[in-house]
Structure formats: C-alpha cells, structure tokens
Amino acid sequence: MTSSLPNRRYGNGLRRLGGNADATRFYDQHVAADAVHEQIAAHDLCGSFAADHPDEAR
C-alpha cells in the first residue's frame, strides 16, 4: 500500500536523468496498478477483516 509514491519518484527521477522510455514506463505503470491494488487491499481485505472481527478492527 505504500509503493505508489516511491514508484512515481523513481519514474520522475529517471526522466530527470534521461532514462529510457521503457524504464520510465515500467514505474509509471506500477503507480497506476499499485493505486488499484491499494484500494483492493484497503476495502476488500481490511474491510472484510473488520466486518468479520469487529473487536479487532481498531
């Protein structure tokens, strides 16, 4: 759930340093994919755990 920001920084850093398009595209795609995965983890995984274990939700 924490990889979107570092991947954005890696892609931007590569662009700044003249990195090739394949390398920057790799990190850019991971920013988008990781944002989706973050939502799935937060809502589906954590949400279902909280629903199943209300005493442990905090």
Secondary structure by P-SEA (a helix, b strand, c coil): ccaaaaaaaaaaaaaaacccaaaaaaaaaaaaaaaaaaaaaaccaaaaaaaacccccc
